Structures are given as structure tokens and as C-alpha cells.
């Protein structure tokens, strides 16, 4: 009974909150007052049945207030709404505690309850609520908790308020609750069954597995059709054999056996055809049934969006009042179905976005009027399904975000090197709002100012494999768009093939897919990249990143998946695109721990497993490999057609002018060239690619040319690569130092001409083949 009371109290408290906020917005009507009166009356009756005197007193006092408003003897204004919402809070607290905690709660909250009742009766402000652990003063009379022995069922149903309660208004007739089962009031009435989330998750998992298992029948049926064709071929062979032997005199027994074989083959073909027809019908029925089963099981996880945002109207109202602002709050898409887990995770991020919108976005009434806007601002939450995803939009018509203020904050906090904030675009600047601790406010308040709100929002969105975007217009408002999966149990993915194995990438985390021609790939400063929307994106091999080996050569058309955020995007080269799939997510065994770059697994239609890539983890792995020098890009030689054997030269020099001069000279003579900006960059390029010659300067940061030469000659895999030192240092001791380190040629920059360098290269590795 107490569990039923809790469910009813929660729903009726929501109805009370909605109705009171509607009255405060000026939407008072007889129907709203009737709804409020019935909600308070229902809670009072339920509290009376299970013997919660405090709940009865509070609900009865609120009911009296609503009845007086219906009769026109009392007006409900903003102050009255504040007091009545205090009563809603008290009723909501009762619904959250256990039955055993009620007596203690009533004692601790006695002063608060008395103050609430007095404020409704006398119109005075309610007394402040004491801290939960504080005991009420001895001078305040406390009602003793009523705990009479259990009365007979009929008496319990007619139990009245104890004498210590505030006197109730006379009622026309007593409340009687019929305990006999009744038919549903209407066809829309649903029966409620309590079932824990773990059981529902297991049910959904089993339904998903049955769906995958049912898909196994189709490949099996296809194999049986192949058997049917083979059997038909056998039948035709026997028929041909019989016809070819008709002109020959065969023993009667042989003729009889041949005729029997042909007849049996005919029967087998007919029987097999009938069974395949039955199998095909069973396959369709089984797939439809398992799909329906899965959808029904999935519905147990789905809840309307309204269930996750029903507390926000009250929160927006309270926060806006505390800041002296007038805000109209709108919710659209209340019936949009959302996965229970996602809805629960959305509560905190949406709360942060709403508080930011009130505090940072919506202006004061005076400022809005001066700007030609209505004095009341508008904040709106919208939820809808689009392209298999859940889109949640939080927007306001406030002052918007000034990109220049963000730019100043970035520069003031020295988050970027001097001069760089001035070159950032608006979209790049807005990304700084998601950094932990970043805030536009100079002071901290109870509402905002610590710079943790948007960080929490982004972390939640990424944890469910979604993304978030910001659109803002100065003086016209801001919009946050959260793109999330509709459910965590089913994932829309792109299947790709890497080193002969399938992998799944969540569609929501892919910027886009792209097919490149070989001539669209370019080399800039030793890194292979391509242009996409006026942006240079580095190419990386998925085989390298996933530790599946390396690609020796690329096809004429390169399959690329673009991942990552702006300014840190990467093009991941995969072998094949296998198409989009909706996969039932299966968590990996917990004993495996966190598997690098992998988030979960799933089963394909034929029952084979596929790993689901953790895109955020993959991007972190790429950045770690690049920073450590173990991975730079797709090897440049992999882009060259197999039939062209052009010699590959690495030029290492910290001077841009020298690098470009040497690169152009070598390119014009038919060599392929990569460049590196210092010795360390050159060493990383050597380990990631394949070269026929290294041309290096001596004086360079991090690792100089002599050190690089020494490292090359000591490496068993690189020691046979010729090294040419080109340096301004022309003293004999400098030359000897370079040659002793293992250099094969030493050329001074002050004396060499174009042909001098090219002749030296040709002497070391020969002419490049065109």
C-alpha cells in the first residue's frame, strides 16, 4: 500500500506543480483549479488510508485553498503559489522516505508543517524550514504520532484525521474506498507491474540474441537452395544417362535400377522443394516474431521524454525568480520515446544548460525592454527523432554568446600561445566553453561561475556516443543541440573491413566517409594528407592504429573515415566500406577490463562477432602515437603505384628555404621526397616509412644531423640507408666529424650548385626511374 501511495503521490505532485505554474503564468481557469483540487484531494485520501497524518494535514489545507479559489473567496497570486509549492515539496518528501521513517520525519518537520499551515490560513509567510538534523524548539507543541492498533478493514478505510490535526472543513460525505476489484475505467487504463531494471535488461538482451539467432535461418536456407540446385543437376545427369543408354541393350536389372534412381531423384527434388518452401515461410514468421519480441522488450526501456523533464518547470521558475528575471519555459516533444538510461543521464546536463540559459542568456526585464524585446524571456527544450537519432535542443532568446568575449577569456587565461586566439574562428572559440573550469563570469554564485556545467554536459554526451553543437547569435539567443542515440541497446553503425576483419564505428561519432583518388593525396612537411572543406586532414592507416600490421600499397580509390573534432581530425584509411547496420550491443566480459580502442561487441546476421570501436579512445590512441613518434601518417610509398619504382629521399633541415630548394630539385629529377623539420622529426619519419637516401643538415634543434646519422647507422634496419650531410660548416674537422658518424657524403651549402647536389644523389642511389 505504501508503494502504491508513493507512485500516486509522485504523479499528483507533478500535476500540482504544473497547475500552480500555469496559474502563475496567468492561465487560471476553472478546469485548472478543478485539477488542482482533485490532486490534493487524492493525496489526502491516500495518506489517510495508510495513516500519514502529516500528509493528510498538508493536502487538506491545500485542498481548502483551491476550493476557496473556485468559490472566488480567495485569489491565488505569486505569493500564494510560493506557499502552495512549499506544500508540494512537503508531499514530495513524504513520497521519497520509507514507511518506517515517517514518524521521525513528522517530528523533525513539525515546525515547518505548522508554519506552512499557518501561512495558508492566515496569509503570513511560512516559517523557515529547520535543518533536517535540528530539533524543533520545546515551546512549539508537537503532535504525537498516531499509531493505533490496526482496525478492521472497514474502519481503516474510514479512518479520520487525529484530533491534533488542523480541523478539516465539513465534507458532504465520507470518503470510502472500495477494495473490490473493478473493471478498467477505460480501454486506455494500463496495469502496472513492478520489475527491476536488471531483469528488464536481461530480457532485452535475450530478445536481442533471439533476433540475431533468427537471422541465421536465412543463410542456412540459402545453403539449402544450393543443395536443391545440386540435386537438380544430379537429376538431369541421371535423365541424360538414361536417354543415352536407351539405344543399348542393358540387362533388365540394370534398366530397373536406373529407372528407380531417376524416380528417387525426382521424388527428392519435389520433397526438397516443399521443405524449402516451408523453411522460407518459417524464416519469415520467425524473423517477424523475434523482431516484434525485441521491439516489445525494447519498449520496456523506453519512456516518454516528459518523464525526464517534469521537474524543470519548477526549477526554471525558482531560479528565474531568485535572479529577478521573467522566464517562460516551453517543452516540446514530451511524448518522444527515449531509452530509460539515456533519460536518467540527461537530467543533470539539461539542468546545467537551463541554469546557464537563465543566468548567462536571459537578460533582466529592463534590459530586454530597452532592446525592444518582451520583458519575459523564453527558454525551450525540444526532443525529436531524426535519422535514427535523438535530438534534444535547449534554446533561449537571450543575449547570445559574444565570440569576442570568449576570445578575450582564452587570451586572459593563456590557454593558447600569444596571437593564436585572434586567428580562431567562431566555431573553434565556442569549443573552449566545454573546457573544465572555463567560465565567462568573474564571480562565483550559487547558480554558476565555476566552469563545470558545460564540461559535465559534454562528458555525458560523449559517454553515450553522441555529440553536441552550439549555435549562437549575439542579442538573439543561443541553441545547444545534443545528438544522442535513441537507445543504448541498439546502435547504428558503419561496418568497415580492416585487415580482413569487420569493425563497427558508431555513426553518431563519424564526421563523414569519403573516397579519395590517389592524385588527391598530398604531402605537406612530410605528412600525407588531403583537403576536405578547405581543411587539411592527415591520413592514417587503420591497420597501424589497431595494430593489425601495415598497408604495403593503397588502391586507386582510397576509403577514408573522417573522425575527431575540428582542428584534431584524422582520416582513417580502411580496406572496405561494408555498409550501415543496426547492431544489438553486447558488453564485453568484465574480466577483460578496458580493451584498447574497443567499447563493446555485437553479432552479425550469420552469427559472427564484430567489435565496436570506441571512437574517443581511438582518437586518443592516434594522438598518443603521433606525439611519441611511433605513428606519423600513411606511408608515402604506399601511395605509389606498384609499377613505378621511384627513389624515395628524406630531406631533414630546419630551414624552410633550404628544405624547399632541395625538395624541388629532387622532384624535378624524378625522385619522391619527404621533408622533416629537425632531427627528431626525421628519425620518426624514418621509422614510419621506407627511404633510399637521407639528406640532412647539421645544426638543428632537438637532434642535430650528426646525432641523426649516428642513430641511423646504429639501427640494424636503417644502417644501410645512405646519408648525405649538407651543411654550412666547411672546416675539415666538421667534415671529419660527420664522416666518422657514418655519413656517406658531406657537401657544404656554400659551394654546392644544383647539379652538384643531384650528381651526389645519383652517385649514392642512382637516377630515379620515371
N, C-alpha and C positions, 0 to 999 in steps of 0.2 A: 504493500500500500504506500509506503514512503517513497519507493522508487517511482510509482505512478504519480504521486504528488510532485516529485521533483520534475518529471517531464512536463506536467501540466503547468507548474509554476514558471518554468523557463519560457514556455510558449506564451503564457498570459503576460509575463513581464515584458516580452518583446512587443506584444500588442499594446500594452500600456505606454511603453516608450514611444512607439510610432504615433499613437494617438495624441499624446501630450506634445510631441514635437510638431505635429500637424496643427494643433491649436495655437502653439506659439507662432507659427508661420501665418496665422490669420485664417486658417482653413476650418474654423469651428463650424460644426453643423450638428443637427440632432442625431444623425447617424453615427458621427464620431463619438459624441457623448454617450450614446447608447452602447457602442462597442466598449468604451472605457468602463462604464458601469457594470456591464456583464463580465468583463475580465476581472475586475475587483471582486465581484460577487462570486465568481467561480473559484478564485483563490481562497476566499473566505470559507466557502463551503468545504473545499478540500482540506484546508487547515483544520477546520472544526472536526472533520471525520477522524483525522489521525492525531488529534489532540495537540495542536501547536497554538497555545493561547496568544502568543505574540503575533503570529501570522494573522490570526483572526482579528485582533485589535487593529492592526495596521490596515488590512484590507477593508475592514468595515468602515474605518474613518475615511478612507479614500472613496469608498462607495457612497458615503453620505455626501461627500463633496461633489461628486459627479451628479448625484440626484438633485442636489440644490442647484447646480448649474442647469440641469434640464428644466427645472421649475422656474428658472430665471431669478432666483433669490440670491445667487452668488455668481460673481464673474471670475473667470479663470484667466488671469493675466500672466505676465512673465514671472512675477514673484510666486504666484500660486503654482506655476509649472515647476519652478525650482523646488518648492516644498514637496510637491507630489512625486517628483523624480527621486527625492530623498526616500520616500516610501517605497518606490520601485526598487531602489538599491537594497533596502532592508529585506524586502521579499526575495530578491535575487540571492542575498546572502544566506537566507534560510534554506533555499533550494540547493546550496552548494555544500552544506555541512551534513554530517551524518546524523542519524536519529539519536544516537547516544550523546551527541554534543549539544543537543538543543537546550537542555536545562542550563548548562553553563553559559551558553551563548545568550540566553534570555537574561541571565543575571548581569553579564558584562555589558549588555546593550540596553539595560533598563532605562538609564538616563537618556540615552539617545532616542529610544522609543517614546518616552514620556515627552521629550522636547518636540518630537515630530507631531505627536497627537495634539499637544498644546498649540503648536503653530497653525494646525488646520482648524482647531476650534476657536482660537482667539485672534488669528491673523498675525500673531507675533512671529518673529524669526525663531526658527528651531535652535535649540541649544547645540553647541558644537559637540561632535562625537568624541568621546574619550578614546585614548589609545586602547587597543584590544587588551593589553595586559593590566591596564589601570582598573582599580576597583571604584565603584560609584561611592560618593560621599555618604556617610551614615545618616545625614539629615534627609536624604531622599528616600521615601518609603518604597520598598521593593515588593512587587507582587510575588508571593510564594508560588513556586511551580506546582501546577495541578497534576497530581499523579494518583487519581483514584483507582481502585481495583477495577479490572476490566468488567464493564457492564454487559448485560445481554446484548445480542446483536441489534435488536430494535432500539434499545436505549442508547447504544453507542452512536447509532445513526442520527439520533435526535439530541445529541449532547449539546448543551448551550455553553456560552462563554462564562468563565468563572466570575464570581462576584467582584473580583478585584479589577476586572477589565472596565474600560470606559463604557458606559451604558449604551446599548445599541438603540437605534431608532425602532419603533414598533414595526413589526412586519405583518403583512396580511395573513400569511400562513407559514407554518414551519417548513423548513427545508427537509425533504425526505428523499433519500437516495435509494432507489430500488436496486437490490443486488441480484435480481433475477436476470438471466441472460436475455438480451433483446436482439432482434434482427437489426442489421445495419440501417442507419437512418437514410442512407442513400447508397447508390452504387459506387460512389467515389470514396466511401469510407474504407480506409486501409487498416488491416490488422498489424499490430506492432509486435515484433519478436525480438527479444534481446539476444544478441550474438556477438561475441568478442571479435575484435579486428583480426586477431591471429587466425581464427577459424575461417573468416572470410578470405583472408589472403591465401590460405591453403586451398580453399575451394576454387578461387580464381586460378591458382597455379595448376590445379588438376584439370580445370576446364581448358586452360591454355595447352596443356600437354595433350589432352584428348583431341583438340583441334589440330595440333601438329601431327599426331598419330593418324588421324583420319586422312590427312593428305598423303599418307604413304600408299593408300589404296590406288591412287591414280597411276603412279609409276609402275606398281605391280600389274595393274590392268593393261598398261602399255606393253609390258613384257609378255603378258598372256596373248595379246593380239599378235605379237611377233611369233609366238608359238603357233597361233592359228594360221598365220601365213606359211610357216614351215610345214605344218600339217597339210595345207592345201597343195603345197609343192610336192609333198610325198604322194598325195592322191593323184595328182596329174602325172607324176612319174609312173605310178602303177598302171594308170589308164593307158599311158603311152606304151608301156611294156606289153600289156595285154593286146593292144592293137597290132603291135609289131610282130607278135607271135601267132596271130590268127592264121597266117598262111602256112605255118609249120605244124606238122603233126606231132602233138605233145601227148605224153601219157595222160590218161583220163584223170589220174590222181593229181598230176601237176596242174592241169587246167582247173580242176576243182579248187585247189589251194590258191591259185592266182585269183580266181573269181571271188573266193572268200576274203582274200586280202583287200581287194578293191572294195568289196561291200563293207568290210570293217572300217576301212579308211573313210568311206562315205559317212558311215554312222558316227565315227569320231569327229568328223568335221561338223556335222549337224549338232552333235551333243556339245562340242566345244563352243560353237556359235551361240547356242542357247544359254550356256552358263556364262559366257562373256556378256551377253545382254543383261542377265540378272546381276552380274557383278557391276556393270555400269550403272544400273538403276540403284543398286545398294550404295555405290560410291556417291551418287548424287544425294540420296537420302541421308547418308551418314555425314557428309560434309555439311549439309544444311542443318541437320540436327545438332552437330557439335558446334557449329557457328552460332546457332540460337542459344545453345547452352552457355557458350562463352560470353555472348552479349548479355544474357540474363545474369550470369555471375559478375560480369563487369559492372552491371547496374548497381550491384550491392556496394560497390566502391564509389559510385558517382553520387554527388549531392548537388543541389542547385546552388548557384553562386551566392544567392541571398543568404544561405546558412553561414557563409564565412564573413559576411559584411554587415550583419544585422546589428552589431554593436557600434558601428562607425557613425551613424546619425547622431547618437548621443555624444560620442566623443568629439565630433566636429562642433556640435553645439556648445559643449562645455569649454573647449579650447578657444573657440572664437569669442565667447563671452569673456573669458579671462583676459584676452588680449584687446578687448574693446572693439572687435570687428564684427561686421554683419556678414554672415555667410549662408548661402543657400546650397544645400547638399543634395545632389541627384545621383541616383543609382539606375543604371540601365543594364538589361540582360540578367535580371535576377534569376530567371529560370534556366540559364545556361548551365549545362551539366559539367561538373569538374570533379576530377579524382579527389577522394577524401584526403589523401596525404598532401596533395598539392594545395588544396584549400586550407588545410591547417598551417602549412608553411607560409601561405600568403598573408596570414593575419598580421604578423609583425611587420613585414616590409610595407604593406599597404598603410599600416598605422604611421610608419615613418614618413611616407610620401604625403599623407594627408596633413600631418602636423607641419611638415615643411611648406606645403602649399598655403596653409593658414598663416604661418609665421613669416615666411620669406616672400610668398607670392601675392596673396590678397592684401591690398592696401587698406588703410583706415578709411572710414566713410568720408571724411573730409577730403582726403587726397583723391579718392575716386570721383567725388562730385567736381572737384577742381579740374580733373582730367576729362570731364564730360562723360563719365561712366555712371551707372546706377550705384547708389550708396551701398547696395548689397552685392557682394561678390558671389561668384558661383564656382563650386568645385564639383566635379563629375567623375564618377567611376563607371566604366563600361566594360562588360565582358561579352565576348562573342567568339564563335568558332570560325576560323578562316584557314583554308588549305590544310585541314587536318591538325591545326594548332589552336591553342587557346590564346587569344589576345586580350590582355587586360590593360586598359588605358586609364590613367589618372591625369586629369587636366584641370586647369584653372584659368580664369580670365583676369589674372592679376597683372603685376608689373613685368613679368618675364625675367629672364636672366640676362644681365648685361655682360657680353663676352669680354669687354674691356676690363670690367671689374675682376673677372676671373683671371685675365692676363696679368693684371696688377698683383693679384694674390699669389699667382705662381711665381712671379718675379720676386715679390717681397719675401716669400718663404724659401727662395733659392732652390726650387725644385728642378730647375734646368740651368744649364750654363748661361752666362750673361749673353743677351742678344737673341737667344733662341726663342723665348716666349713671344717675341714680336713677329716671328715668322710662322707661328702656328695658325691653322685655320680654325673657324668657329667650332667645327665638329671635334677637332683634336683638343681644343680648350675645354669643351664640356666634359670630356672623359676624365679630367682631373677632379671633377666633383665626386667621383666614385672612389677616390683615394682615401684610405683610412686617415682620420684626423684632419682632412681638408675641410675648411669651412669658410664662408664668406662673412661671417659675423665676427665682430671684435670682442663681444662679450658673451658669456655663457648664461643661459636662462634655463628654467625648468623644461622649456619646450624644445629648444635646440641650441646649437652653438658649439657642440663638442666634435662635430665632424664624423659621427659614426653612423648616421642614418642611411645615407646612400651606399655606404660600404656594406651595410647589412643587406640592403636590397640586392645589390649585385651578387653578393655571395650566395644568397638564396636562389637567385635566378640561375646562376651557374651550377648550383648543386643539383638542379633538376634538368640540366642540359638545355637551358633556354638562353635567351639574350634580352638585352634592354637597350632602348634607344631614347634619346631626348630630342624634342623639337621645341624651340622657344622663339618667341617674337617679343622684343622689348616693347613694353607697355600693353601688350596684347595677350600675355599669358604663356604658360609652359605646359607641355604634354610629355608624360612618361609612358612609353609603350613597352609592356612586358610580353614577350613572345614565349609561351610555355607549352609543353606537351599537355594534351588533354588528360592523359593518364600516364602513370609511371610503369604500368604493367605491359603496355603495348607501345612500341617505339617505331616511328617511321624512320627508315634508314636508307642510305645509299650503299649498295653492295659493290665492293671493288675486289679485284684479284691482285694479290701481291705475292710474287714468287710461287705461283701455283696454288695459293691458299685464299679462300674468301675472307674478307673482313667487312664489318658493318660500321658505317660512320653515321651518327645521328644527323638527320637533315637540318635540324634547327641550328646546328653549330657549323654548318658549311656555308662559306660566303657564296661560292658557286663552283660549278665544274666547268672545265674549259678544255678544248682540244687545240693544240698548237702544231703548226708546221715547223719543221726543223729550221727554216730560214727566219722564223720569228724569234728565235732564241739568240740572245746577245751576251757578250762578256764585258763586264764593267769592273775594272780594278780586280781582275782575277776571279770574279764571281759570276756564275751563269745565271741569267735572269730573263724575264720577258716583261713586256709592257701590258698593263691591264688598267683601263680607266685612268690613263695618264699617270700611273703609278708603276714603279719598277719593283717586281716581286721576284725574290730568289727562288730558284728551282732546287728541290731536294728530292732525293730518291727515297721512296717509302721502304724499299728493301734495306737501305742503310739505317734509317731511323728505327725500324722494327727489328733490326739485327737479323735480317734474312739473307745476308750476302750483299752483293753489289751488282749493278747492271753493267754489262760489258758494252752494249750499244743500245741506242734508242731507235724506235721505228720512225718512219717518215712523219707519222701523226702521233703526237705525244699526248697522253691522257693525264690531266692535271686536276687535282682537287685543291681549291684555294681555302686556306684555314687562317685563323688568327684575327686579332684586332687590327685596326688601321695603324700603320707605321710598324707593325710587327707581324705582317702577313707573310705566309710562305706558300709556295706552290709545290704540292706533294705529287710526285710522279708515280702513277700506279700502272700496272700492266693492262688492266681492262676495267671498263665500267660494266657491271652485271645487272644494273637496274635498281629500282626502288623496291623495298619490301617493308611490310609491317611485321615486326618480329615480337614474339612474346618473350619478354625479358626474363632470363633465368639467372639469379645471382650465383656467383662462383662460390665454391666451398670455402667457408671461413678459415679453414686450416691453411689455405693457400696464402692468406694475408692479402696485401695490396699487390696485385700484379702490375708491373710497369706498363703504362700506356693502355691498359685494358680495364674496362669498367664492369662488364658482365658478359654473358653469353646467350645464345639462343639456338633453336633448332630450325633447320631448313625444312622445306616440304618433304624432301626424301629422308629426313631424319638425321642428316649430317649436321655436326655442330658448326657454329660460326661465332667468332669472337667479336664483341662490340668494343670499338676503340673509345678510350677516354680522351676526347679531343684536347681538353685543357692540359691534361698530363702529357699528351703527345707534344703540344707546343712547348711546354716547359722542357721536355727532353731535347727538343730541337735547339732551343736557346742554350741549354747546358752544353750540348755537343759542340755548338758553334763557338761558345766562349772558351771552351777548353781546347779548341783547335782540332778536335777529332772528327769534325764534320764541317765542311765548308759549303759545298753545293754539289749538284750533279757534276760528275767528272766531265770536263770539256771534251776529252777524247771520245766519250760515249756518244756525243752528238755528231761525230763524224761518220759518214758512210763507210762501210767496211772496205769498199773497193779503193778508197783513196787513202794512201799511206803517207800523209804529210808529216814532216818532222815537227815535234812539239817542243817549244822553247819557253822557259820560265825566266822572266826579267824581274830582278829584285833591285829596287832603287827607291830611296825616299824622296827623290826629286821628280816632280810630275813632268817637268820638261824633258829630262833625260829618259824617263820611262816611255813617254810618248814618242820621242825621237827613235829610240831603239825598236819600239813595237812596230812603228810604221815602216821602218827599214826592213825588218824581218818579214812583215806581212806582204810587202811588195815583192819580195823574193820567193814567196810561196810557203813560208813557214806559218804554222799556227802558234799563237803567242798568248800566254797568260802573264799578268803582272802582279807583283806583290809590293807593298809599301815599305816593308822593312824585313829584317832577317827572320823574325818570328813568324810574320805573315807568310814569308816564303817557305819556311820549314813546314808550316801547316798545309800549304798548297802541295808541297812535295809528297806528303804522306797521304793526301786525298786524291792525287791524280797520278798520271804517268807522263814523264818528260824525257826528252832526248838530250837536253842541254840546259844548264843553268848559267845565266849571266847575272853577276851580282856586283854591287858597289861595295866599298869597304866601310866607310863611315855612315852608320845607320843607327837609329835608336833601338833599344831592347836587345837585339842580337846583330852584331856587325857582320860584314862579309867574310872576314877571316874565320870567325866563330862558326858561321853557317857552313863554310867549306869544310871545317873540321868535323862538324856534326854529320855532314853528308858522307864523308869518306870513312867515318867510323860505323855507319849504319850498313849492315850486311845487304839490305835490299836496295840501297841507294848508292852504294860506293862506286858502282860502275858508270854512273852518270857523269859526263864531263862537266867541269866547272870552269867558267871564264870570269876572271875578275877585271872589271873596268873601273879605274879609279883615277882621281886627280893626283894621287901620291905617286911620284915618279922616281923617288930615290931608290937606290939599289937595295937598301935594307928593307924598304917596303915591298919591293918585288920579291925578295927572297923570303920574307915572312909569308906572303901569300902562297908562293910555290911550295914552301915547306909544309903549309897547312894542307896541301893536296891539290891546289888549283892546277888545271891543265894548261891554262893560258893566262897571261897577265898583260892587259892593254891599258895605257894611260888615256884619259879623256882629252888631255891637252894635245895629243898628237894624232889621234885616230880620225880618219875620214870615213865616209860612208862605206866605200869599198874595202877599207881596212878591216872594219868590223865584219862585213859579210864574208870576206875571204877567210878570216879567222874562224867564223862559224862553219864555213864549208870545209875547212881543214879538219875540224873536230868531228863533225857529224855528217858531212856531205851535203849535196844540194837536196832541197826538198822536192819530192815528186809531185807534179801537177796532176 
